[in-house]
C-alpha cells in the first residue's frame, strides 16, 4: 500500500472527524455531569457580582 497525498488526506479527514466527535462528547458529558453544577453556578454568579461592583 502506497501512501500518496490523497490517501493521507482521506485518513486525516476521517481521523479528525472521529477525534472531534469524541472531544465534543467528552465536553458535553463534563458540562452536564451533576457534580459540576455547583462550579458552574458559582462561576455564573461571580460574573454578575463583578459587574455590580
PDB file of N, CA, C, O and CB in Angstrom:
ATOM      1  N   UNK A   1       0.846  -1.182   0.000  1.00  0.00           N
ATOM      2  CA  UNK A   1       0.000   0.000   0.000  1.00  0.00           C
ATOM      3  C   UNK A   1       0.890   1.245   0.000  1.00  0.00           C
ATOM      4  O   UNK A   1       1.772   1.396   0.846  1.00  0.00           O
ATOM      5  CB  UNK A   1      -0.962  -0.001   1.227  1.00  0.00           C
ATOM      6  N   UNK A   2       0.646   2.108  -0.944  1.00  0.00           N
ATOM      7  CA  UNK A   2       1.435   3.331  -1.024  1.00  0.00           C
ATOM      8  C   UNK A   2       0.716   4.466  -0.309  1.00  0.00           C
ATOM      9  O   UNK A   2      -0.513   4.535  -0.291  1.00  0.00           O
ATOM     10  CB  UNK A   2       1.711   3.708  -2.490  1.00  0.00           C
ATOM     11  N   UNK A   3       1.494   5.334   0.266  1.00  0.00           N
ATOM     12  CA  UNK A   3       0.941   6.480   0.964  1.00  0.00           C
ATOM     13  C   UNK A   3       1.133   7.717   0.101  1.00  0.00           C
ATOM     14  O   UNK A   3       2.127   8.432   0.229  1.00  0.00           O
ATOM     15  CB  UNK A   3       1.604   6.662   2.355  1.00  0.00           C
ATOM     16  N   UNK A   4       0.193   7.954  -0.758  1.00  0.00           N
ATOM     17  CA  UNK A   4       0.259   9.173  -1.550  1.00  0.00           C
ATOM     18  C   UNK A   4      -0.529  10.269  -0.836  1.00  0.00           C
ATOM     19  O   UNK A   4      -1.088  10.050   0.238  1.00  0.00           O
ATOM     20  CB  UNK A   4      -0.290   8.936  -2.988  1.00  0.00           C
ATOM     21  N   UNK A   5      -0.563  11.424  -1.436  1.00  0.00           N
ATOM     22  CA  UNK A   5      -1.187  12.582  -0.805  1.00  0.00           C
ATOM     23  C   UNK A   5      -2.684  12.359  -0.573  1.00  0.00           C
ATOM     24  O   UNK A   5      -3.194  12.700   0.494  1.00  0.00           O
ATOM     25  CB  UNK A   5      -0.970  13.827  -1.664  1.00  0.00           C
ATOM     26  N   UNK A   6      -3.383  11.802  -1.538  1.00  0.00           N
ATOM     27  CA  UNK A   6      -4.829  11.603  -1.411  1.00  0.00           C
ATOM     28  C   UNK A   6      -5.165  10.620  -0.291  1.00  0.00           C
ATOM     29  O   UNK A   6      -6.147  10.814   0.425  1.00  0.00           O
ATOM     30  CB  UNK A   6      -5.411  11.102  -2.732  1.00  0.00           C
ATOM     31  N   UNK A   7      -4.364   9.574  -0.134  1.00  0.00           N
ATOM     32  CA  UNK A   7      -4.593   8.608   0.941  1.00  0.00           C
ATOM     33  C   UNK A   7      -4.398   9.262   2.298  1.00  0.00           C
ATOM     34  O   UNK A   7      -5.201   9.054   3.209  1.00  0.00           O
ATOM     35  CB  UNK A   7      -3.655   7.401   0.795  1.00  0.00           C
ATOM     36  N   UNK A   8      -3.356  10.039   2.441  1.00  0.00           N
ATOM     37  CA  UNK A   8      -3.103  10.711   3.711  1.00  0.00           C
ATOM     38  C   UNK A   8      -4.169  11.752   4.034  1.00  0.00           C
ATOM     39  O   UNK A   8      -4.556  11.904   5.193  1.00  0.00           O
ATOM     40  CB  UNK A   8      -1.738  11.366   3.687  1.00  0.00           C
ATOM     41  N   UNK A   9      -4.641  12.464   3.029  1.00  0.00           N
ATOM     42  CA  UNK A   9      -5.696  13.453   3.255  1.00  0.00           C
ATOM     43  C   UNK A   9      -6.989  12.759   3.692  1.00  0.00           C
ATOM     44  O   UNK A   9      -7.654  13.231   4.614  1.00  0.00           O
ATOM     45  CB  UNK A   9      -5.940  14.292   1.976  1.00  0.00           C
ATOM     46  N   UNK A  10      -7.351  11.665   3.057  1.00  0.00           N
ATOM     47  CA  UNK A  10      -8.564  10.931   3.421  1.00  0.00           C
ATOM     48  C   UNK A  10      -8.451  10.384   4.840  1.00  0.00           C
ATOM     49  O   UNK A  10      -9.410  10.441   5.609  1.00  0.00           O
ATOM     50  CB  UNK A  10      -8.824   9.783   2.426  1.00  0.00           C
ATOM     51  N   UNK A  11      -7.284   9.858   5.185  1.00  0.00           N
ATOM     52  CA  UNK A  11      -7.076   9.340   6.539  1.00  0.00           C
ATOM     53  C   UNK A  11      -7.169  10.457   7.571  1.00  0.00           C
ATOM     54  O   UNK A  11      -7.797  10.282   8.615  1.00  0.00           O
ATOM     55  CB  UNK A  11      -5.715   8.641   6.642  1.00  0.00           C
ATOM     56  N   UNK A  12      -6.556  11.597   7.293  1.00  0.00           N
ATOM     57  CA  UNK A  12      -6.578  12.689   8.261  1.00  0.00           C
ATOM     58  C   UNK A  12      -7.971  13.280   8.420  1.00  0.00           C
ATOM     59  O   UNK A  12      -8.345  13.693   9.518  1.00  0.00           O
ATOM     60  CB  UNK A  12      -5.605  13.773   7.845  1.00  0.00           C
ATOM     61  N   UNK A  13      -8.741  13.326   7.342  1.00  0.00           N
ATOM     62  CA  UNK A  13     -10.113  13.827   7.452  1.00  0.00           C
ATOM     63  C   UNK A  13     -10.956  12.882   8.300  1.00  0.00           C
ATOM     64  O   UNK A  13     -11.736  13.332   9.139  1.00  0.00           O
ATOM     65  CB  UNK A  13     -10.744  13.999   6.055  1.00  0.00           C
ATOM     66  N   UNK A  14     -10.809  11.596   8.091  1.00  0.00           N
ATOM     67  CA  UNK A  14     -11.569  10.622   8.872  1.00  0.00           C
ATOM     68  C   UNK A  14     -11.149  10.657  10.333  1.00  0.00           C
ATOM     69  O   UNK A  14     -11.995  10.685  11.228  1.00  0.00           O
ATOM     70  CB  UNK A  14     -11.384   9.211   8.304  1.00  0.00           C
ATOM     71  N   UNK A  15      -9.836  10.656  10.576  1.00  0.00           N
ATOM     72  CA  UNK A  15      -9.343  10.684  11.943  1.00  0.00           C
ATOM     73  C   UNK A  15      -9.773  11.979  12.634  1.00  0.00           C
ATOM     74  O   UNK A  15     -10.183  11.953  13.795  1.00  0.00           O
ATOM     75  CB  UNK A  15      -7.811  10.541  11.967  1.00  0.00           C
ATOM     76  N   UNK A  16      -9.686  13.079  11.949  1.00  0.00           N
ATOM     77  CA  UNK A  16     -10.090  14.354  12.532  1.00  0.00           C
ATOM     78  C   UNK A  16     -11.566  14.389  12.877  1.00  0.00           C
ATOM     79  O   UNK A  16     -11.955  14.953  13.900  1.00  0.00           O
ATOM     80  CB  UNK A  16      -9.766  15.481  11.589  1.00  0.00           C
ATOM     81  N   UNK A  17     -12.391  13.791  12.032  1.00  0.00           N
ATOM     82  CA  UNK A  17     -13.823  13.739  12.308  1.00  0.00           C
ATOM     83  C   UNK A  17     -14.103  12.958  13.577  1.00  0.00           C
ATOM     84  O   UNK A  17     -14.855  13.419  14.435  1.00  0.00           O
ATOM     85  CB  UNK A  17     -14.573  13.119  11.136  1.00  0.00           C
ATOM     86  N   UNK A  18     -13.509  11.782  13.706  1.00  0.00           N
ATOM     87  CA  UNK A  18     -13.740  10.966  14.905  1.00  0.00           C
ATOM     88  C   UNK A  18     -13.137  11.605  16.143  1.00  0.00           C
ATOM     89  O   UNK A  18     -13.700  11.497  17.232  1.00  0.00           O
ATOM     90  CB  UNK A  18     -13.161   9.569  14.716  1.00  0.00           C
ATOM     91  N   UNK A  19     -12.008  12.265  15.991  1.00  0.00           N
ATOM     92  CA  UNK A  19     -11.391  12.971  17.110  1.00  0.00           C
ATOM     93  C   UNK A  19     -12.308  14.091  17.606  1.00  0.00           C
ATOM     94  O   UNK A  19     -12.527  14.222  18.810  1.00  0.00           O
ATOM     95  CB  UNK A  19     -10.019  13.543  16.697  1.00  0.00           C
ATOM     96  N   UNK A  20     -12.835  14.886  16.700  1.00  0.00           N
ATOM     97  CA  UNK A  20     -13.708  15.989  17.099  1.00  0.00           C
ATOM     98  C   UNK A  20     -15.026  15.484  17.689  1.00  0.00           C
ATOM     99  O   UNK A  20     -15.546  16.082  18.631  1.00  0.00           O
ATOM    100  CB  UNK A  20     -13.987  16.894  15.904  1.00  0.00           C
ATOM    101  N   UNK A  21     -15.566  14.402  17.151  1.00  0.00           N
ATOM    102  CA  UNK A  21     -16.798  13.836  17.711  1.00  0.00           C
ATOM    103  C   UNK A  21     -16.554  13.341  19.133  1.00  0.00           C
ATOM    104  O   UNK A  21     -17.387  13.549  20.016  1.00  0.00           O
ATOM    105  CB  UNK A  21     -17.321  12.681  16.824  1.00  0.00           C
ATOM    106  N   UNK A  22     -15.423  12.692  19.355  1.00  0.00           N
ATOM    107  CA  UNK A  22     -15.096  12.217  20.699  1.00  0.00           C
ATOM    108  C   UNK A  22     -14.865  13.363  21.667  1.00  0.00           C
ATOM    109  O   UNK A  22     -15.326  13.323  22.808  1.00  0.00           O
ATOM    110  CB  UNK A  22     -13.869  11.331  20.655  1.00  0.00           C
ATOM    111  N   UNK A  23     -14.155  14.378  21.215  1.00  0.00           N
ATOM    112  CA  UNK A  23     -13.897  15.547  22.060  1.00  0.00           C
ATOM    113  C   UNK A  23     -15.199  16.256  22.409  1.00  0.00           C
ATOM    114  O   UNK A  23     -15.378  16.684  23.549  1.00  0.00           O
ATOM    115  CB  UNK A  23     -12.936  16.522  21.357  1.00  0.00           C
ATOM    116  N   UNK A  24     -16.110  16.387  21.449  1.00  0.00           N
ATOM    117  CA  UNK A  24     -17.400  17.019  21.695  1.00  0.00           C
ATOM    118  C   UNK A  24     -18.196  16.225  22.723  1.00  0.00           C
ATOM    119  O   UNK A  24     -18.807  16.807  23.618  1.00  0.00           O
ATOM    120  CB  UNK A  24     -18.194  17.148  20.390  1.00  0.00           C
ATOM    121  N   UNK A  25     -18.193  14.899  22.601  1.00  0.00           N
ATOM    122  CA  UNK A  25     -18.923  14.057  23.552  1.00  0.00           C
ATOM    123  C   UNK A  25     -18.359  14.212  24.958  1.00  0.00           C
ATOM    124  O   UNK A  25     -19.121  14.270  25.924  1.00  0.00           O
ATOM    125  CB  UNK A  25     -18.867  12.584  23.121  1.00  0.00           C
ATOM    126  N   UNK A  26     -17.038  14.278  25.088  1.00  0.00           N
ATOM    127  CA  UNK A  26     -16.424  14.451  26.408  1.00  0.00           C
ATOM    128  C   UNK A  26     -16.794  15.799  27.011  1.00  0.00           C
ATOM    129  O   UNK A  26     -17.092  15.879  28.202  1.00  0.00           O
ATOM    130  CB  UNK A  26     -14.898  14.320  26.313  1.00  0.00           C
ATOM    131  N   UNK A  27     -16.780  16.851  26.213  1.00  0.00           N
ATOM    132  CA  UNK A  27     -17.130  18.184  26.712  1.00  0.00           C
ATOM    133  C   UNK A  27     -18.588  18.236  27.155  1.00  0.00           C
ATOM    134  O   UNK A  27     -18.897  18.822  28.193  1.00  0.00           O
ATOM    135  CB  UNK A  27     -16.868  19.247  25.635  1.00  0.00           C
ATOM    136  N   UNK A  28     -19.482  17.636  26.387  1.00  0.00           N
ATOM    137  CA  UNK A  28     -20.906  17.639  26.753  1.00  0.00           C
ATOM    138  C   UNK A  28     -21.127  16.837  28.033  1.00  0.00           C
ATOM    139  O   UNK A  28     -21.888  17.258  28.904  1.00  0.00           O
ATOM    140  CB  UNK A  28     -21.769  17.060  25.602  1.00  0.00           C
ATOM    141  N   UNK A  29     -20.476  15.700  28.150  1.00  0.00           N
ATOM    142  CA  UNK A  29     -20.615  14.892  29.372  1.00  0.00           C
ATOM    143  C   UNK A  29     -20.088  15.664  30.571  1.00  0.00           C
ATOM    144  O   UNK A  29     -20.709  15.648  31.633  1.00  0.00           O
ATOM    145  CB  UNK A  29     -19.864  13.543  29.233  1.00  0.00           C
ATOM    146  N   UNK A  30     -18.960  16.335  30.421  1.00  0.00           N
ATOM    147  CA  UNK A  30     -18.403  17.136  31.512  1.00  0.00           C
ATOM    148  C   UNK A  30     -19.346  18.281  31.901  1.00  0.00           C
ATOM    149  O   UNK A  30     -19.532  18.561  33.085  1.00  0.00           O
ATOM    150  CB  UNK A  30     -17.032  17.698  31.109  1.00  0.00           C
ATOM    151  N   UNK A  31     -19.928  18.928  30.919  1.00  0.00           N
ATOM    152  CA  UNK A  31     -20.795  20.072  31.203  1.00  0.00           C
ATOM    153  C   UNK A  31     -22.079  19.651  31.913  1.00  0.00           C
ATOM    154  O   UNK A  31     -22.590  20.393  32.751  1.00  0.00           O
ATOM    155  CB  UNK A  31     -21.137  20.802  29.912  1.00  0.00           C
ATOM    156  N   UNK A  32     -22.597  18.491  31.593  1.00  0.00           N
ATOM    157  CA  UNK A  32     -23.853  18.049  32.196  1.00  0.00           C
ATOM    158  C   UNK A  32     -23.664  17.087  33.366  1.00  0.00           C
ATOM    159  O   UNK A  32     -24.648  16.551  33.874  1.00  0.00           O
ATOM    160  CB  UNK A  32     -24.706  17.396  31.153  1.00  0.00           C
ATOM    161  N   UNK A  33     -22.430  16.853  33.807  1.00  0.00           N
ATOM    162  CA  UNK A  33     -22.190  15.979  34.945  1.00  0.00           C
ATOM    163  C   UNK A  33     -22.759  16.654  36.200  1.00  0.00           C
ATOM    164  O   UNK A  33     -22.472  17.827  36.442  1.00  0.00           O
ATOM    165  CB  UNK A  33     -20.659  15.671  35.107  1.00  0.00           C
ATOM    166  N   UNK A  34     -23.552  15.944  36.996  1.00  0.00           N
ATOM    167  CA  UNK A  34     -24.231  16.585  38.137  1.00  0.00           C
ATOM    168  C   UNK A  34     -23.298  17.229  39.161  1.00  0.00           C
ATOM    169  O   UNK A  34     -23.659  18.251  39.744  1.00  0.00           O
ATOM    170  CB  UNK A  34     -25.076  15.575  38.835  1.00  0.00           C
ATOM    171  N   UNK A  35     -22.131  16.677  39.395  1.00  0.00           N
ATOM    172  CA  UNK A  35     -21.252  17.248  40.417  1.00  0.00           C
ATOM    173  C   UNK A  35     -20.611  18.564  39.977  1.00  0.00           C
ATOM    174  O   UNK A  35     -20.037  19.264  40.811  1.00  0.00           O
ATOM    175  CB  UNK A  35     -20.168  16.253  40.775  1.00  0.00           C
ATOM    176  N   UNK A  36     -20.690  18.919  38.707  1.00  0.00           N
ATOM    177  CA  UNK A  36     -20.107  20.169  38.216  1.00  0.00           C
ATOM    178  C   UNK A  36     -21.091  21.341  38.294  1.00  0.00           C
ATOM    179  O   UNK A  36     -20.710  22.477  38.008  1.00  0.00           O
ATOM    180  CB  UNK A  36     -19.637  19.990  36.781  1.00  0.00           C
ATOM    181  N   UNK A  37     -22.334  21.091  38.670  1.00  0.00           N
ATOM    182  CA  UNK A  37     -23.350  22.139  38.699  1.00  0.00           C
ATOM    183  C   UNK A  37     -22.949  23.279  39.636  1.00  0.00           C
ATOM    184  O   UNK A  37     -23.103  24.450  39.287  1.00  0.00           O
ATOM    185  CB  UNK A  37     -24.697  21.557  39.129  1.00  0.00           C
ATOM    186  N   UNK A  38     -22.442  22.948  40.809  1.00  0.00           N
ATOM    187  CA  UNK A  38     -22.057  23.992  41.764  1.00  0.00           C
ATOM    188  C   UNK A  38     -20.944  24.884  41.212  1.00  0.00           C
ATOM    189  O   UNK A  38     -20.975  26.101  41.396  1.00  0.00           O
ATOM    190  CB  UNK A  38     -21.608  23.360  43.081  1.00  0.00           C
ATOM    191  N   UNK A  39     -19.968  24.286  40.541  1.00  0.00           N
ATOM    192  CA  UNK A  39     -18.873  25.079  39.967  1.00  0.00           C
ATOM    193  C   UNK A  39     -19.389  26.053  38.918  1.00  0.00           C
ATOM    194  O   UNK A  39     -18.976  27.212  38.882  1.00  0.00           O
ATOM    195  CB  UNK A  39     -17.813  24.161  39.349  1.00  0.00           C
ATOM    196  N   UNK A  40     -20.289  25.581  38.069  1.00  0.00           N
ATOM    197  CA  UNK A  40     -20.815  26.440  37.010  1.00  0.00           C
ATOM    198  C   UNK A  40     -21.727  27.528  37.582  1.00  0.00           C
ATOM    199  O   UNK A  40     -21.717  28.657  37.092  1.00  0.00           O
ATOM    200  CB  UNK A  40     -21.579  25.602  35.976  1.00  0.00           C
ATOM    201  N   UNK A  41     -22.506  27.209  38.601  1.00  0.00           N
ATOM    202  CA  UNK A  41     -23.353  28.229  39.233  1.00  0.00           C
ATOM    203  C   UNK A  41     -22.516  29.311  39.912  1.00  0.00           C
ATOM    204  O   UNK A  41     -22.840  30.496  39.830  1.00  0.00           O
ATOM    205  CB  UNK A  41     -24.291  27.580  40.257  1.00  0.00           C
ATOM    206  N   UNK A  42     -21.437  28.900  40.581  1.00  0.00           N
ATOM    207  CA  UNK A  42     -20.558  29.890  41.220  1.00  0.00           C
ATOM    208  C   UNK A  42     -19.880  30.771  40.182  1.00  0.00           C
ATOM    209  O   UNK A  42     -19.764  31.981  40.375  1.00  0.00           O
ATOM    210  CB  UNK A  42     -19.498  29.191  42.083  1.00  0.00           C
ATOM    211  N   UNK A  43     -19.438  30.183  39.097  1.00  0.00           N
ATOM    212  CA  UNK A  43     -18.789  30.968  38.043  1.00  0.00           C
ATOM    213  C   UNK A  43     -19.769  31.966  37.425  1.00  0.00           C
ATOM    214  O   UNK A  43     -19.391  33.098  37.121  1.00  0.00           O
ATOM    215  CB  UNK A  43     -18.221  30.038  36.953  1.00  0.00           C
ATOM    216  N   UNK A  44     -21.010  31.557  37.240  1.00  0.00           N
ATOM    217  CA  UNK A  44     -22.006  32.460  36.664  1.00  0.00           C
ATOM    218  C   UNK A  44     -22.328  33.604  37.618  1.00  0.00           C
ATOM    219  O   UNK A  44     -22.517  34.737  37.175  1.00  0.00           O
ATOM    220  CB  UNK A  44     -23.283  31.693  36.316  1.00  0.00           C
ATOM    221  N   UNK A  45     -22.395  33.331  38.908  1.00  0.00           N
ATOM    222  CA  UNK A  45     -22.725  34.397  39.857  1.00  0.00           C
ATOM    223  C   UNK A  45     -21.543  35.342  40.064  1.00  0.00           C
ATOM    224  O   UNK A  45     -21.747  36.522  40.349  1.00  0.00           O
ATOM    225  CB  UNK A  45     -23.159  33.798  41.200  1.00  0.00           C
ATOM    226  N   UNK A  46     -20.317  34.848  39.928  1.00  0.00           N
ATOM    227  CA  UNK A  46     -19.153  35.723  40.066  1.00  0.00           C
ATOM    228  C   UNK A  46     -19.125  36.798  38.989  1.00  0.00           C
ATOM    229  O   UNK A  46     -18.723  37.931  39.252  1.00  0.00           O
ATOM    230  CB  UNK A  46     -17.873  34.906  40.012  1.00  0.00           C
ATOM    231  N   UNK A  47     -19.542  36.454  37.798  1.00  0.00           N
ATOM    232  CA  UNK A  47     -19.553  37.441  36.715  1.00  0.00           C
ATOM    233  C   UNK A  47     -20.527  38.566  37.054  1.00  0.00           C
ATOM    234  O   UNK A  47     -20.225  39.740  36.840  1.00  0.00           O
ATOM    235  CB  UNK A  47     -19.937  36.776  35.365  1.00  0.00           C
ATOM    236  N   UNK A  48     -21.684  38.207  37.577  1.00  0.00           N
ATOM    237  CA  UNK A  48     -22.676  39.233  37.918  1.00  0.00           C
ATOM    238  C   UNK A  48     -22.209  40.061  39.102  1.00  0.00           C
ATOM    239  O   UNK A  48     -22.469  41.264  39.145  1.00  0.00           O
ATOM    240  CB  UNK A  48     -24.036  38.589  38.229  1.00  0.00           C
ATOM    241  N   UNK A  49     -21.527  39.454  40.063  1.00  0.00           N
ATOM    242  CA  UNK A  49     -21.011  40.208  41.213  1.00  0.00           C
ATOM    243  C   UNK A  49     -19.956  41.208  40.766  1.00  0.00           C
ATOM    244  O   UNK A  49     -19.925  42.328  41.276  1.00  0.00           O
ATOM    245  CB  UNK A  49     -20.422  39.254  42.271  1.00  0.00           C
ATOM    246  N   UNK A  50     -19.090  40.837  39.827  1.00  0.00           N
ATOM    247  CA  UNK A  50     -18.059  41.731  39.342  1.00  0.00           C
ATOM    248  C   UNK A  50     -18.651  42.955  38.644  1.00  0.00           C
ATOM    249  O   UNK A  50     -18.123  44.060  38.769  1.00  0.00           O
ATOM    250  CB  UNK A  50     -17.137  40.991  38.401  1.00  0.00           C
ATOM    251  N   UNK A  51     -19.738  42.757  37.917  1.00  0.00           N
ATOM    252  CA  UNK A  51     -20.345  43.876  37.203  1.00  0.00           C
ATOM    253  C   UNK A  51     -21.045  44.843  38.151  1.00  0.00           C
ATOM    254  O   UNK A  51     -21.142  46.031  37.841  1.00  0.00           O
ATOM    255  CB  UNK A  51     -21.332  43.362  36.170  1.00  0.00           C
ATOM    256  N   UNK A  52     -21.533  44.377  39.289  1.00  0.00           N
ATOM    257  CA  UNK A  52     -22.245  45.228  40.225  1.00  0.00           C
ATOM    258  C   UNK A  52     -21.300  46.092  41.053  1.00  0.00           C
ATOM    259  O   UNK A  52     -21.719  47.117  41.593  1.00  0.00           O
ATOM    260  CB  UNK A  52     -23.099  44.386  41.137  1.00  0.00           C
ATOM    261  N   UNK A  53     -20.059  45.706  41.160  1.00  0.00           N
ATOM    262  CA  UNK A  53     -19.102  46.475  41.969  1.00  0.00           C
ATOM    263  C   UNK A  53     -18.594  47.687  41.292  1.00  0.00           C
ATOM    264  O   UNK A  53     -17.785  48.420  41.862  1.00  0.00           O
ATOM    265  CB  UNK A  53     -17.958  45.640  42.346  1.00  0.00           C
TER     266      UNK A  53
END
